[in-house]
Amino acid sequence: HMRKRVNTAEKARQWINLTPDEERAIAGVAGRYRWSITPYYASLMDPDDPLCPIRQQAVPAAAELLEFPGAEVDPVGDTLYRRTNRVVHKYPDRVIMLVTEACPVYCRHCTRKFHTTDFQGSYFRDDEGGSYDEDLRYIAEHPEIRDVLLTGGDPLSYQDGRLEEIIAGLRAIPSVEIIRIGSRFPVLLPQRITDELCTMLSRYHPVWLNTHFNHPKEITPESAAAVDRLLRHGVPVGNQTVLLRGINDDVATMRRLMTGLLKIRVRPYYLYHCDNVTGVAHFMTSVEKGWEIMDGLQGHITGFAVPQYVLTTKIGKIPVARPSFTETPDGGLLLHNFRGQQLRVDAATHPITETDAR
């Protein structure tokens, strides 16, 4: 339950044997980075292994307080594209709406670590619970916006009634075609995904939900049941994984994760390269590591189990997967597959330029 969350060293010791590093980190992040863990998510942690992938995502680490070169508080540029208290308009036809700072678990690798951890005053210009009139007016006055993503924080931190007010406000705008929710509740507190919540969401279709599984250990009977409830109420579920050093940065783990997600009918969507965020940079891998993992997925597992590998930047999300072809000097293509086999196709059979096309 949200109210029974683990948010002190004393409570954490009821679940795990804290290391001296973790003890120091818990003291060190006080007043700087929030942390809390749901009892459900704590129950997935290995009590004796500080390198447990669940534990590393949830328990503060001393590395969060180190300075890393190039680390920024807002590498994705939310502040550059912020149009109202809650609306960030970065792409032509869609916006994100940051509706809360609250999360069931404060992931240690959060790209918006500064939104959920600003103790000097709220991220929100006005009170988080303040009027949505300005935000809804902005969306209504920009009819090119056909897709609104509710995020934060985690929108499902709100009670159903409050969440419904926000969604109903968006549904009243004729130009809004789809509503998306970004939520980690299916992973962190799957019991939040009740039939009542799903019934409410189903009144406002099309509603899509993207969640955030990072490791096969997170795929449990409880999380599978939460996904099943969403699907039965017509809410498709996608997944956005972050590539994290020491958690999922190897091919075997990533294959188990992606194929495991298909078994619970969750569609892998993105594999994010970990951003160089202040307090998060210790989780970063090289892009080369991402390529190695993508090469180990492409062709080896079902095509739609392979996520798109992207870098999030101030100019948007940029796909950075290695191309599986090279152009040849005579205008053809040299293709290579997952087995390392190569095949040449020439411009006569596969025209590359429009002028060569029949």
C-alpha positions in Angstrom: 0.0 0.0 0.0 1.2 3.6 -0.7 0.7 4.5 3.0 2.9 1.6 4.2 5.8 2.4 2.0 9.4 1.8 3.1 11.0 5.3 3.4 13.5 5.0 6.4 16.5 2.9 7.0 14.7 1.3 10.0 11.8 0.2 7.7 14.2 -1.0 5.0 15.9 -3.3 7.5 12.7 -5.2 7.9 13.1 -6.3 4.3 16.8 -6.3 3.5 20.2 -6.4 5.2 21.4 -2.9 4.4 25.1 -2.5 3.5 27.2 0.3 5.0 27.1 2.0 1.5 23.2 1.9 1.5 23.1 3.2 5.1 25.3 6.1 4.1 23.3 6.8 0.9 20.0 6.8 2.8 21.4 9.4 5.1 23.1 11.3 2.3 20.0 11.7 0.0 17.9 13.1 2.8 16.6 16.5 1.7 18.0 16.0 -1.8 16.4 13.0 -3.4 13.2 11.4 -2.3 13.0 7.7 -1.9 10.3 5.2 -0.9 9.6 1.6 -1.8 6.2 -0.2 -1.8 6.1 -3.3 0.4 5.2 -5.3 -2.7 8.3 -4.1 -4.6 10.4 -4.6 -1.4 9.2 -8.2 -1.3 10.9 -8.8 -4.7 14.3 -7.7 -3.4 17.0 -10.2 -2.4 17.7 -9.4 1.3 21.4 -10.4 1.1 22.5 -9.2 -2.4 23.1 -5.5 -2.7 23.5 -6.1 -6.5 19.9 -7.4 -6.7 18.3 -5.7 -9.8 15.2 -4.7 -7.8 17.2 -3.4 -4.9 19.5 -1.3 -7.2 16.5 0.4 -8.8 14.9 1.3 -5.4 17.4 1.7 -2.6 19.6 4.8 -2.6 23.3 4.4 -3.5 26.2 6.5 -2.6 27.0 7.0 -6.3 23.9 9.3 -6.6 25.8 11.9 -4.7 28.9 11.9 -7.0 29.5 14.4 -9.7 29.7 12.9 -13.2 31.1 14.9 -16.3 28.3 16.2 -18.5 25.5 15.3 -16.1 22.5 17.7 -16.2 19.4 18.0 -14.2 17.2 18.2 -17.3 19.0 16.6 -20.3 15.7 16.0 -22.1 14.8 19.7 -22.1 11.4 19.6 -20.5 11.9 23.1 -19.2 12.6 24.4 -22.8 9.3 23.1 -24.1 7.1 23.8 -21.1 4.1 25.9 -22.2 1.9 25.9 -19.1 2.1 24.7 -15.5 1.8 21.1 -16.7 2.0 21.0 -20.5 5.3 20.2 -22.3 4.9 20.6 -26.1 8.0 19.1 -27.8 6.6 17.3 -30.9 4.1 18.7 -33.5 1.0 16.7 -32.7 1.4 15.6 -29.1 2.1 16.9 -25.6 3.0 15.5 -22.2 1.0 16.7 -19.2 3.0 16.4 -16.0 0.2 15.9 -13.5 2.0 15.0 -10.2 5.3 14.6 -8.5 4.2 11.6 -6.5 5.4 8.0 -7.3 4.9 4.7 -5.5 8.6 4.1 -5.7 11.2 6.7 -6.6 13.3 4.9 -9.1 16.9 5.7 -8.6 17.4 6.0 -12.4 14.6 8.5 -13.0 15.2 10.8 -15.9 13.0 13.4 -14.2 14.8 13.0 -10.9 14.6 16.8 -10.5 10.8 16.9 -10.9 10.2 14.4 -8.1 13.0 15.5 -5.8 12.9 19.3 -5.7 12.7 20.0 -2.0 13.3 23.7 -2.3 9.7 24.1 -3.6 7.5 22.2 -6.0 8.3 21.6 -9.6 4.8 23.0 -10.3 4.6 26.8 -10.7 1.2 26.7 -9.0 0.1 24.1 -6.5 0.1 20.5 -8.0 -3.6 20.3 -7.2 -4.3 23.7 -8.7 -6.7 24.3 -11.6 -6.2 22.6 -14.9 -8.0 25.3 -16.9 -4.8 26.8 -18.3 -3.5 23.4 -19.4 -6.7 22.3 -21.0 -7.2 25.7 -22.7 -3.7 25.4 -24.2 -4.5 22.0 -25.7 -7.9 23.1 -26.9 -6.4 26.2 -28.6 -3.8 24.0 -30.4 -6.0 21.6 -32.5 -2.9 20.0 -34.0 -2.5 18.2 -30.6 -4.1 14.8 -31.1 -2.3 12.8 -28.5 -1.9 13.7 -24.8 0.4 11.7 -22.5 -0.3 11.9 -18.8 2.9 11.5 -16.8 4.7 13.0 -13.8 5.5 11.5 -11.3 2.9 8.7 -11.7 -0.6 9.7 -12.7 -2.1 6.7 -11.0 -0.9 8.1 -7.6 -4.2 10.0 -7.8 -7.4 8.4 -6.6 -9.7 7.3 -9.4 -12.1 10.3 -9.0 -9.3 12.9 -9.4 -7.8 11.0 -12.3 -11.2 10.8 -14.0 -11.7 14.6 -13.8 -8.4 15.1 -15.6 -9.2 12.5 -18.3 -12.8 13.8 -18.7 -11.4 17.3 -19.2 -9.2 16.0 -22.1 -12.0 13.9 -23.6 -14.1 17.1 -23.8 -11.6 18.5 -26.3 -12.7 17.3 -29.8 -9.1 17.5 -31.3 -7.7 15.1 -28.7 -7.8 11.7 -30.3 -5.8 9.5 -27.9 -5.0 9.7 -24.2 -1.9 7.8 -23.0 -0.9 7.2 -19.4 2.7 6.6 -18.4 2.6 4.5 -15.2 4.9 2.1 -13.3 2.1 1.0 -11.0 1.7 -2.4 -12.8 5.3 -3.1 -11.8 5.6 -1.4 -8.4 2.2 -1.8 -6.9 0.0 -3.9 -9.3 -2.8 -4.0 -6.7 -3.5 -0.4 -7.7 -4.8 -1.6 -11.1 -8.3 -2.5 -9.8 -11.4 -3.4 -11.9 -12.8 0.0 -10.8 -9.9 1.9 -12.2 -10.0 -0.1 -15.4 -13.7 0.4 -15.8 -13.3 4.1 -15.4 -10.5 4.2 -18.0 -12.6 2.2 -20.4 -15.2 5.0 -20.4 -12.7 7.3 -22.2 -11.3 5.1 -25.0 -9.0 5.1 -26.8 -6.8 5.1 -23.7 -3.3 3.5 -23.9 -0.9 2.7 -21.0 2.8 2.4 -21.2 4.6 0.9 -18.2 8.2 0.3 -17.3 9.5 -3.3 -16.7 13.4 -3.3 -16.5 14.1 -6.9 -15.3 12.5 -10.3 -15.6 12.2 -10.5 -11.8 9.5 -7.8 -12.1 7.3 -10.1 -14.1 5.2 -11.8 -11.4 1.7 -13.3 -11.1 0.6 -10.0 -9.6 2.0 -7.8 -12.4 0.6 -10.2 -15.0 -2.9 -10.0 -13.4 -2.7 -6.2 -13.4 -1.9 -6.2 -17.1 -4.6 -8.7 -17.8 -7.2 -6.4 -16.1 -6.1 -3.5 -18.2 -6.3 -5.5 -21.4 -9.7 -7.0 -20.6 -11.0 -3.4 -20.3 -9.5 -2.5 -23.7 -6.4 -0.6 -22.5 -3.4 -1.8 -24.6 -0.2 -2.0 -22.6 3.3 -1.1 -23.9 6.7 -1.2 -22.2 9.6 1.3 -22.0 12.8 -0.2 -20.6 15.8 1.7 -19.6 19.3 0.2 -20.3 20.9 0.2 -16.8 24.4 -0.8 -16.0 24.5 -3.8 -13.7 20.8 -4.4 -13.9 19.9 -5.4 -17.5 23.0 -4.6 -19.6 23.5 -8.1 -20.9 21.8 -10.0 -23.8 20.5 -12.9 -21.8 18.6 -10.7 -19.3 17.2 -8.5 -22.0 16.0 -11.5 -24.1 14.3 -13.0 -21.0 12.7 -9.6 -20.3 11.4 -9.0 -23.8 10.1 -12.5 -24.4 8.6 -12.6 -20.8 6.7 -9.4 -21.6 5.1 -11.0 -24.6 4.0 -13.9 -22.4 1.9 -11.4 -20.3 0.8 -9.6 -23.5 2.9 -6.5 -23.0 4.4 -5.0 -26.2 8.0 -3.8 -25.9 8.1 -0.3 -27.2 11.4 1.6 -26.3 14.8 0.7 -24.9 16.0 4.0 -23.6 19.7 4.6 -23.4 20.2 5.8 -19.8 20.3 9.6 -19.7 23.3 11.5 -18.2 21.1 12.9 -15.4 22.5 14.3 -12.2 22.2 11.6 -9.6 21.7 8.9 -12.2 24.9 8.8 -14.3 26.3 5.8 -12.5 23.7 3.6 -14.3 24.9 4.7 -17.8 26.3 2.2 -20.2 28.1 2.9 -23.5 26.0 3.2 -26.7 28.1 0.3 -28.0 26.7 -1.9 -25.1 23.2 -0.9 -26.4 24.2 -2.0 -29.9 25.5 -5.3 -28.6 22.2 -5.9 -26.9 20.1 -4.9 -29.9 22.2 -7.2 -32.1 21.5 -10.0 -29.6 17.7 -9.4 -29.9 17.2 -8.6 -33.6 16.5 -11.8 -35.5 16.9 -13.9 -32.3 13.5 -13.2 -30.9 10.0 -12.3 -32.3 10.2 -9.1 -34.3 7.7 -7.2 -32.2 9.5 -8.2 -29.0 12.4 -6.1 -30.2 12.1 -2.5 -28.8 13.4 0.6 -30.6 16.7 1.7 -29.1 16.6 5.5 -28.5 18.6 8.4 -27.0 16.4 11.1 -25.4 17.8 14.5 -26.1 16.8 18.2 -26.1 16.0 17.8 -29.8 13.8 14.8 -29.2 14.1 11.0 -29.1 16.6 9.8 -31.6 16.7 6.1 -32.7 20.4 5.0 -32.4 20.2 1.3 -33.5 23.0 0.3 -35.8 21.8 0.0 -39.4 21.7 -3.6 -40.8 23.0 -2.4 -44.2 25.7 -0.3 -45.9 25.5 1.4 -49.2 27.9 0.2 -51.8 29.9 2.6 -54.2 27.8 1.4 -57.2 24.5 2.5 -55.6 23.5 -0.9 -54.2 23.1 -2.2 -50.7 25.1 -4.7 -48.6 22.7 -6.3 -46.1 23.7 -8.3 -43.0 21.6 -10.4 -40.8 21.7 -11.6 -37.2 23.9 -14.6 -38.1 26.5 -12.4 -39.7 25.6 -13.5 -43.2 25.8 -10.9 -46.0 23.7 -10.3 -49.1 24.3 -7.8 -51.9 21.3 -6.2 -53.6 21.9 -3.9 -56.5 20.1 -0.8 -57.6 18.5 -2.6 -60.6 16.4 -4.9 -58.4 16.1 -2.6 -55.4 16.2 1.1 -56.6 17.7 3.3 -53.8 16.8 6.6 -55.3 13.5 7.8 -56.7 15.1 8.5 -60.1 16.0 4.8 -60.5 12.5 3.6 -59.6 10.4 2.2 -62.4 
